[in-house]
């Protein structure tokens, strides 16, 4: 699908571009108020062809759909404000850039999930995925994720053959060529602005209408500074020696500012013992014969098996055995900070993540779709997607419009209220009570398998009614959100809240008012 970019006022060419657009456009829908364990925030989905006006439309829809109460709607303590999953064949290049800027400016994380495709203008929008951390001088940082089984692809903007022929016939070939030149310059500028490696820019620009630079390997993730979802790195089952080569290859590529390639296995044959300036013992794998520049990659001396959680690129400083780090890799397995080559500065240019940077441990050319099945399963489990899910049933109809429906969640709109049902593991039950902390709770009920919270969030100016139902090792939550404080609720809104509460049943569990 061609990129579409704003033309100068050449009426004929502008008309051709307009006619090339489809009748449909991208749609933003609310999926749930909890994306995953790592990001328990609003989850929205953007699907369909991206048209020129969609940049503004999505901003307006986001303001309405993402307005809610409690911790899921407040990232003051760090993380993304929301997560947007993307599925689109592309469309308007300029709208894709606007969406990327909107995601970055509002710290909205982006993800392309298993089975979904995000190419062309959608891939540009994907680059804007961001989160925020209020301490440590980090601020806004990159948060764009590709699941195994997803497709993300970039290519250069282009005109269709039909447009080119028409331009020749109308005597506007010169203008067409100028627009193409300007468009290529613009995509290079924006790819660079979003920290895509200069070493793959030529490959992206060389791709025509049918070709894509596919982000399907760890090397491609490295090139566009994207990441895999979090999972236990031990599930990769990568031999320790291979991890040494893989991580050291990344550190060397960053230091020498070269394309990522796997170092020769002879690196593993030449090792030395040394110490850091602080006196810590390291095992050094020799990388070059210029030790005052780069001596090699080192790990803690007692680390000879398992999963690498720290490695540095060292240079010799004195006495043949004291080495100081130039660049480092740290991989956290417990939700802490991971980083690759980060030395401070702008986090929007850096490899940092809350959670493990597992693709750094992998061979550069390994296919992401070939990850072990256990990895795929853990990724799904982290999103609370239990097998054979059951959503609550209703013994009376709700006067609402269904916005979105999956196996694990449904969202509705009625009387100006947003309603979301979600099912998953039993921990959703306890989480709902935690989400209400910090709000003004006007009513609460706590029983072994039912939980109710009702109140308002003075920070967002919203009010809410939340219900959690637990059945053995499963739970379901129902969140009703109002865009006004409790005192501003209409009688119709109060009646709908009551209907939702008293008509919902989850595997035989319900409130006492259920009839």
C-alpha positions as CSV (number, residue, x, y, z in Angstrom):
1,X,0.0,0.0,0.0
2,X,1.5,3.4,-0.9
3,X,2.4,6.0,1.6
4,X,0.5,9.2,1.1
5,X,2.2,12.4,1.9
6,X,1.1,16.0,1.7
7,X,1.7,17.4,-1.8
8,X,2.4,20.9,-2.8
9,X,-0.6,22.6,-4.3
10,X,-0.6,20.6,-7.6
11,X,-4.3,20.1,-7.9
12,X,-4.1,17.2,-10.3
13,X,-1.7,15.1,-8.2
14,X,-3.5,15.9,-5.0
15,X,-6.7,14.6,-6.6
16,X,-5.0,11.4,-7.6
17,X,-3.8,10.9,-4.0
18,X,-7.3,11.6,-2.6
19,X,-8.9,9.1,-5.0
20,X,-6.4,6.4,-4.0
21,X,-7.8,6.4,-0.4
22,X,-10.3,3.7,0.6
23,X,-13.7,4.5,2.0
24,X,-12.8,3.1,5.5
25,X,-10.4,4.4,8.0
26,X,-8.6,3.3,11.1
27,X,-10.7,2.8,14.2
28,X,-9.6,3.1,17.8
29,X,-11.5,0.9,20.2
30,X,-11.3,0.3,24.0
31,X,-10.3,-3.3,24.8
32,X,-9.8,-3.3,28.5
33,X,-8.6,-1.4,31.5
34,X,-5.7,-3.8,32.1
35,X,-3.3,-4.8,29.4
36,X,-0.8,-7.0,31.3
37,X,1.1,-7.7,34.5
38,X,3.8,-5.3,33.4
39,X,1.4,-2.6,32.1
40,X,-1.9,-2.8,34.1
41,X,-3.2,0.2,32.2
42,X,-5.8,1.1,29.6
43,X,-5.6,-1.1,26.5
44,X,-6.8,0.3,23.2
45,X,-6.6,-1.2,19.7
46,X,-6.0,0.8,16.4
47,X,-7.1,-1.2,13.4
48,X,-7.7,-0.5,9.7
49,X,-6.2,1.7,7.0
50,X,-4.7,4.9,8.3
51,X,-6.2,7.9,6.4
52,X,-4.9,11.5,6.4
53,X,-7.4,12.7,9.0
54,X,-6.9,9.8,11.4
55,X,-4.1,11.6,13.3
56,X,-6.7,14.1,14.7
57,X,-9.5,11.5,14.9
58,X,-7.4,9.1,17.1
59,X,-6.4,11.9,19.4
60,X,-10.1,12.8,20.0
61,X,-11.1,9.2,20.4
62,X,-8.3,8.6,22.9
63,X,-9.4,11.5,25.1
64,X,-12.9,9.9,25.3
65,X,-12.0,6.2,25.6
66,X,-9.0,6.5,28.0
67,X,-10.7,8.7,30.5
68,X,-11.2,6.7,33.6
69,X,-10.5,6.4,37.4
70,X,-7.8,4.9,39.6
71,X,-4.3,3.6,39.1
72,X,-4.9,2.1,35.7
73,X,-5.4,5.7,34.4
74,X,-2.5,7.4,36.2
75,X,1.1,6.8,35.3
76,X,2.5,9.3,37.8
77,X,4.4,6.4,39.4
78,X,6.0,5.3,36.1
79,X,5.1,3.3,33.0
80,X,2.9,4.0,30.0
81,X,-0.3,6.0,30.2
82,X,-1.9,3.4,28.0
83,X,-1.0,0.6,25.6
84,X,-2.2,0.7,22.0
85,X,-2.1,-2.5,19.9
86,X,-1.7,-1.9,16.2
87,X,-3.1,-3.8,13.2
88,X,-3.0,-1.9,9.9
89,X,-1.9,-2.3,6.3
90,X,-0.6,1.3,6.3
91,X,-2.0,4.3,4.5
92,X,-1.2,8.0,5.0
93,X,2.4,8.5,5.8
94,X,1.8,12.0,7.3
95,X,-0.9,10.6,9.6
96,X,1.4,7.8,10.7
97,X,4.0,10.4,11.7
98,X,1.3,12.4,13.6
99,X,0.3,9.2,15.4
100,X,3.9,8.5,16.4
101,X,4.2,12.0,17.8
102,X,0.9,11.7,19.7
103,X,2.1,8.4,21.2
104,X,5.4,9.9,22.2
105,X,4.0,13.1,23.6
106,X,1.4,11.3,25.7
107,X,3.7,8.4,26.8
108,X,1.5,5.7,25.1
109,X,3.2,2.4,24.6
110,X,2.7,0.5,21.3
111,X,2.6,-3.2,20.7
112,X,2.0,-5.5,17.7
113,X,0.5,-8.7,18.9
114,X,0.7,-12.2,17.6
115,X,-1.3,-12.7,14.4
116,X,-1.4,-8.9,13.7
117,X,0.4,-7.0,10.9
118,X,1.6,-3.4,11.1
119,X,3.3,-2.2,8.0
120,X,4.1,1.0,6.0
121,X,2.5,4.1,7.7
122,X,1.4,1.9,10.7
123,X,5.1,1.0,11.3
124,X,5.9,4.7,11.4
125,X,3.1,5.1,14.1
126,X,4.5,2.2,16.0
127,X,7.9,4.0,16.5
128,X,6.2,6.5,18.8
129,X,5.6,4.0,21.5
130,X,6.8,5.5,24.8
131,X,6.6,5.3,28.6
132,X,7.6,7.7,31.4
133,X,9.6,7.3,34.6
134,X,9.6,10.2,37.0
135,X,12.9,9.6,38.8
136,X,16.6,9.0,38.0
137,X,16.6,11.6,35.3
138,X,15.0,9.1,32.8
139,X,11.7,10.8,31.9
140,X,10.2,9.6,28.6
141,X,11.7,6.4,27.2
142,X,11.1,4.1,24.2
143,X,8.4,1.5,24.8
144,X,7.5,-0.3,21.5
145,X,7.0,-4.1,21.6
146,X,6.7,-6.8,18.9
147,X,5.4,-10.2,19.9
148,X,6.6,-13.4,18.2
149,X,4.1,-14.2,15.5
150,X,3.5,-10.5,14.7
151,X,4.6,-8.6,11.6
152,X,6.1,-5.2,11.4
153,X,7.5,-3.8,8.1
154,X,8.9,-0.6,6.7
155,X,9.3,0.7,3.2
156,X,9.9,3.9,1.2
157,X,7.0,6.2,0.2
158,X,6.0,5.8,-3.5
159,X,3.4,6.7,-6.1
160,X,1.4,4.1,-7.9
161,X,2.2,3.3,-11.5
162,X,-1.2,4.8,-12.4
163,X,-0.3,8.1,-10.8
164,X,3.0,8.2,-12.6
165,X,1.4,7.6,-16.0
166,X,-1.2,10.2,-15.3
167,X,1.5,12.7,-14.3
168,X,3.4,12.1,-17.5
169,X,0.3,12.7,-19.6
170,X,-0.6,15.9,-17.7
171,X,2.9,17.3,-18.0
172,X,3.5,17.1,-14.2
173,X,6.3,14.5,-14.1
174,X,8.7,17.1,-12.7
175,X,6.5,17.9,-9.8
176,X,6.0,14.2,-9.1
177,X,9.7,13.5,-9.0
178,X,10.2,16.5,-6.6
179,X,7.4,15.2,-4.3
180,X,9.1,11.8,-4.3
181,X,12.5,13.3,-3.4
182,X,10.9,15.4,-0.6
183,X,9.1,12.4,0.7
184,X,12.2,10.2,0.9
185,X,14.1,13.0,2.7
186,X,11.2,13.3,5.2
187,X,11.0,9.6,6.0
188,X,14.8,9.5,6.6
189,X,14.4,12.5,8.9
190,X,11.6,10.9,10.9
191,X,13.2,7.4,11.1
192,X,16.3,9.1,12.5
193,X,14.2,11.2,14.9
194,X,12.8,8.0,16.3
195,X,16.2,6.4,16.7
196,X,16.1,3.9,13.8
197,X,19.7,2.8,13.1
198,X,21.5,4.6,10.2
199,X,22.7,1.2,9.2
200,X,19.3,0.1,8.0
201,X,18.0,3.3,6.5
202,X,19.3,2.4,3.1
203,X,17.5,-1.0,3.3
204,X,14.2,0.7,4.2
205,X,14.5,3.3,1.5
206,X,15.3,0.7,-1.2
207,X,12.1,-1.1,-0.5
208,X,9.4,-0.5,-3.2
209,X,5.7,-1.2,-3.2
210,X,5.9,-4.9,-2.7
211,X,9.0,-5.0,-0.4
212,X,9.4,-4.4,3.3
213,X,12.2,-4.2,5.8
214,X,10.8,-6.9,8.0
215,X,11.4,-6.7,11.8
216,X,11.5,-10.5,12.3
217,X,14.9,-11.1,13.9
218,X,16.8,-9.8,17.0
219,X,19.1,-7.8,14.7
220,X,16.0,-6.0,13.3
221,X,14.7,-5.3,16.8
222,X,18.2,-3.9,17.6
223,X,18.1,-1.7,14.5
224,X,14.7,-0.1,15.4
225,X,15.2,-0.2,19.2
226,X,12.1,-2.3,19.7
227,X,11.8,-5.1,22.2
228,X,10.1,-8.4,22.9
229,X,7.5,-8.7,25.6
230,X,8.9,-9.7,29.1
231,X,9.5,-13.4,29.9
232,X,11.9,-15.5,31.8
233,X,15.1,-15.5,29.8
234,X,15.9,-19.0,31.0
235,X,13.1,-20.2,28.6
236,X,15.3,-19.3,25.6
237,X,17.7,-22.2,26.5
238,X,20.7,-20.5,25.0
239,X,24.1,-22.0,25.9
240,X,26.2,-19.7,28.1
241,X,29.0,-19.5,25.5
242,X,26.5,-18.4,22.8
243,X,25.1,-15.7,25.1
244,X,28.7,-14.4,25.5
245,X,29.0,-14.0,21.7
246,X,25.5,-12.5,21.3
247,X,25.8,-9.9,24.0
248,X,29.4,-9.0,23.2
249,X,28.4,-8.5,19.5
250,X,25.9,-5.9,20.5
251,X,28.3,-4.0,22.8
252,X,30.9,-4.0,20.0
253,X,28.4,-2.8,17.4
254,X,27.4,0.1,19.6
255,X,31.0,1.0,20.5
256,X,32.3,0.9,16.9
257,X,29.1,2.3,15.5
258,X,28.9,-0.6,13.0
259,X,26.1,-2.8,11.8
260,X,25.3,-5.7,14.1
261,X,27.0,-8.9,13.2
262,X,27.9,-12.0,15.2
263,X,31.5,-12.1,16.4
264,X,33.7,-15.0,15.6
265,X,33.5,-17.9,18.0
266,X,37.3,-17.7,18.5
267,X,36.5,-14.9,21.1
268,X,35.6,-17.7,23.5
269,X,39.1,-19.3,23.2
270,X,41.2,-16.4,24.5
271,X,40.3,-15.4,28.1
272,X,42.1,-13.5,30.8
273,X,41.4,-12.7,34.4
274,X,41.3,-9.1,35.6
275,X,39.8,-6.7,38.1
276,X,37.7,-3.6,37.8
277,X,38.8,-0.3,39.5
278,X,36.6,-1.2,42.4
279,X,38.4,-4.5,42.9
280,X,35.8,-6.9,41.5
281,X,37.2,-9.9,39.6
282,X,36.1,-10.4,36.0
283,X,36.6,-13.0,33.3
284,X,37.6,-11.2,30.1
285,X,37.0,-12.5,26.6
286,X,39.7,-10.8,24.4
287,X,38.2,-8.8,21.6
288,X,41.0,-6.8,20.2
289,X,44.8,-6.3,20.3
290,X,44.4,-2.7,21.3
291,X,43.6,-3.1,25.0
292,X,43.9,0.7,25.8
293,X,41.0,1.2,23.4
294,X,39.0,-2.1,23.7
295,X,40.3,-5.1,25.5
296,X,37.3,-7.4,25.5
297,X,33.9,-8.3,27.0
298,X,33.9,-9.3,30.6
299,X,31.5,-11.0,33.1
300,X,31.8,-11.5,36.8
301,X,34.5,-14.1,37.4
302,X,32.1,-16.5,39.1
303,X,29.6,-16.4,36.3
304,X,30.2,-19.3,34.1
305,X,26.8,-20.7,33.4
306,X,23.1,-19.8,33.4
307,X,21.6,-16.6,32.0
308,X,23.9,-13.6,31.6
309,X,22.5,-10.7,33.7
310,X,25.5,-8.4,33.3
311,X,28.4,-7.9,30.9
312,X,30.6,-5.0,30.0
313,X,33.0,-3.9,27.2
314,X,36.3,-3.1,28.9
315,X,39.5,-1.3,28.2
316,X,42.8,-1.7,30.0
317,X,43.7,1.1,32.4
318,X,46.9,-0.1,34.3
319,X,49.2,-2.9,35.4
320,X,47.9,-5.4,32.9
321,X,45.0,-6.4,35.1
322,X,42.8,-3.4,35.9
323,X,40.0,-2.8,33.4
324,X,37.3,-0.2,33.3
325,X,33.9,-0.5,31.5
326,X,33.2,1.4,28.4
327,X,29.6,0.1,27.8
328,X,27.5,-2.3,29.8
329,X,24.6,-4.7,29.5
330,X,22.3,-5.3,32.5
331,X,19.3,-7.7,32.2
332,X,16.7,-7.7,35.0
333,X,14.5,-10.8,35.5
334,X,12.3,-9.3,38.2
335,X,10.8,-6.2,36.5
336,X,13.7,-3.9,37.3
337,X,15.6,-1.8,34.8
338,X,17.5,-3.4,32.0
339,X,19.8,-1.5,29.7
340,X,22.3,-1.9,26.8
341,X,25.0,0.7,26.4
342,X,23.1,3.3,28.3
343,X,25.3,6.1,29.8
344,X,22.6,8.6,30.6
345,X,21.4,11.2,28.3
346,X,18.1,11.1,26.3
347,X,16.2,7.9,27.1
348,X,14.3,8.2,23.9
349,X,17.6,7.2,22.1
350,X,18.5,4.4,24.4
351,X,18.1,0.6,24.9
352,X,16.4,0.6,28.3
353,X,13.4,-1.3,29.6
354,X,11.5,-2.1,32.8
355,X,12.0,-5.9,32.5
356,X,14.4,-8.1,30.6
357,X,16.0,-7.2,27.2
358,X,15.9,-10.8,26.1
359,X,16.6,-10.2,22.4
360,X,20.1,-9.1,23.3
361,X,20.8,-12.7,24.5
362,X,19.8,-14.2,21.1
363,X,21.7,-14.7,17.9
364,X,21.2,-11.7,15.7
365,X,19.7,-13.7,12.7
366,X,17.4,-16.0,14.7
367,X,13.8,-15.8,13.7
368,X,11.4,-14.4,16.3
369,X,8.7,-16.8,15.2
370,X,11.0,-19.7,16.2
371,X,11.1,-18.9,19.9
372,X,10.2,-21.8,22.2
373,X,6.5,-22.5,22.7
374,X,7.1,-21.8,26.5
375,X,8.0,-18.2,25.7
376,X,4.7,-17.7,23.7
377,X,2.7,-19.2,26.6
378,X,4.3,-17.0,29.2
379,X,3.7,-13.9,27.1
380,X,0.0,-14.8,26.9
381,X,-0.2,-15.6,30.6
382,X,1.2,-12.2,31.5
383,X,-1.8,-10.6,29.8
384,X,-4.1,-12.6,32.0
385,X,-5.4,-14.7,29.1
386,X,-6.5,-17.9,30.7
387,X,-7.4,-21.0,28.7
388,X,-11.1,-21.5,28.0
389,X,-12.1,-18.0,29.2
390,X,-15.6,-17.2,30.4
391,X,-17.0,-13.7,30.6
392,X,-19.9,-12.8,32.9
393,X,-23.4,-13.6,31.8
394,X,-26.3,-11.2,32.1
395,X,-29.9,-12.3,33.0
396,X,-31.3,-9.0,31.7
397,X,-30.2,-7.1,28.5
398,X,-28.2,-3.9,28.9
399,X,-29.2,-0.8,26.8
400,X,-25.7,-0.3,25.5
401,X,-23.6,-0.4,22.3
402,X,-20.8,-3.0,22.1
403,X,-17.5,-1.3,21.3
404,X,-15.2,-4.3,21.2
405,X,-15.3,-7.9,22.1
406,X,-12.5,-10.6,22.5
407,X,-12.5,-13.9,24.3
408,X,-11.2,-12.1,27.5
409,X,-12.9,-8.8,27.5
410,X,-15.9,-6.8,26.2
411,X,-16.4,-3.0,26.2
412,X,-19.7,-1.1,25.9
413,X,-21.0,2.5,25.8
414,X,-24.4,3.5,27.2
415,X,-25.9,6.6,28.7
416,X,-22.5,8.2,28.5
417,X,-20.9,5.5,30.6
418,X,-18.1,3.2,29.5
419,X,-18.4,-0.4,30.7
420,X,-15.6,-3.0,30.4
421,X,-15.9,-6.7,31.4
422,X,-12.6,-8.7,31.7
423,X,-11.9,-12.2,32.8
424,X,-8.6,-13.8,33.8
425,X,-6.7,-15.4,36.7
426,X,-7.9,-14.9,40.3
427,X,-5.3,-12.1,40.9
428,X,-7.6,-9.7,39.0
429,X,-9.9,-9.8,42.1
430,X,-7.3,-8.4,44.4
431,X,-5.9,-6.0,41.8
432,X,-9.3,-4.2,41.5
433,X,-9.2,-3.2,45.2
434,X,-5.6,-1.9,44.7
435,X,-6.6,0.1,41.7
436,X,-9.1,2.0,43.8
437,X,-6.5,3.2,46.3
438,X,-5.9,6.9,46.0
439,X,-9.5,7.6,44.8
440,X,-12.3,8.8,47.0
441,X,-14.2,5.6,47.8
442,X,-17.9,6.3,48.6
443,X,-19.0,2.7,48.9
444,X,-17.2,-0.6,49.3
445,X,-18.2,-4.2,49.9
446,X,-15.8,-7.1,50.6
447,X,-16.9,-10.7,50.7
448,X,-14.9,-13.9,50.0
449,X,-15.8,-14.0,46.3
450,X,-17.4,-10.6,45.6
451,X,-15.9,-7.1,45.8
452,X,-17.4,-3.7,45.1
453,X,-15.8,-0.3,44.9
454,X,-17.7,2.9,44.0
455,X,-16.4,6.4,44.2
456,X,-14.8,9.2,42.3
457,X,-11.3,10.2,41.1
458,X,-10.8,13.9,41.9
459,X,-7.7,14.0,39.7
460,X,-9.5,13.0,36.6
461,X,-12.9,14.3,37.4
462,X,-14.5,10.9,36.9
463,X,-16.6,8.6,39.0
464,X,-16.9,4.8,38.9
465,X,-18.6,1.6,40.0
466,X,-16.4,-1.5,40.0
467,X,-17.4,-5.1,40.6
468,X,-15.1,-8.2,40.9
469,X,-16.3,-11.8,41.0
470,X,-14.1,-14.8,41.9
471,X,-14.7,-18.4,41.0
472,X,-11.9,-20.7,42.3
473,X,-8.8,-19.8,40.3
474,X,-10.5,-17.4,38.0
475,X,-12.0,-13.9,38.3
476,X,-14.0,-11.4,36.3
477,X,-14.1,-7.7,36.7
478,X,-16.7,-5.2,35.6
479,X,-15.7,-1.5,35.5
480,X,-18.3,1.2,34.9
481,X,-16.7,4.6,34.3
482,X,-18.5,8.0,34.2
483,X,-16.9,11.1,32.8
484,X,-18.4,13.2,35.6
485,X,-18.0,13.3,39.4
486,X,-20.5,11.3,41.4
487,X,-22.7,14.3,42.1
488,X,-23.1,14.8,38.3
489,X,-24.5,11.3,37.5
490,X,-28.0,11.3,35.9
491,X,-30.8,9.1,37.0
492,X,-30.4,7.1,33.8
493,X,-26.7,6.5,34.5
494,X,-27.4,5.4,38.1
495,X,-30.1,3.0,36.8
496,X,-27.7,1.5,34.3
497,X,-25.0,1.1,37.0
498,X,-27.6,-0.7,39.2
499,X,-28.6,-2.9,36.2
500,X,-25.0,-3.9,35.5
501,X,-24.4,-4.8,39.1
502,X,-27.5,-6.8,39.7
503,X,-27.7,-8.7,36.4
504,X,-24.2,-10.0,36.2
505,X,-23.1,-13.6,37.1
506,X,-19.7,-15.3,36.8
507,X,-19.8,-19.0,37.0
508,X,-22.5,-18.9,39.7
509,X,-21.0,-16.0,41.6
510,X,-23.0,-12.7,41.8
511,X,-24.1,-10.0,44.2
512,X,-27.1,-10.4,46.6
513,X,-29.3,-8.2,44.4
514,X,-29.0,-10.7,41.5
515,X,-32.4,-11.8,40.4
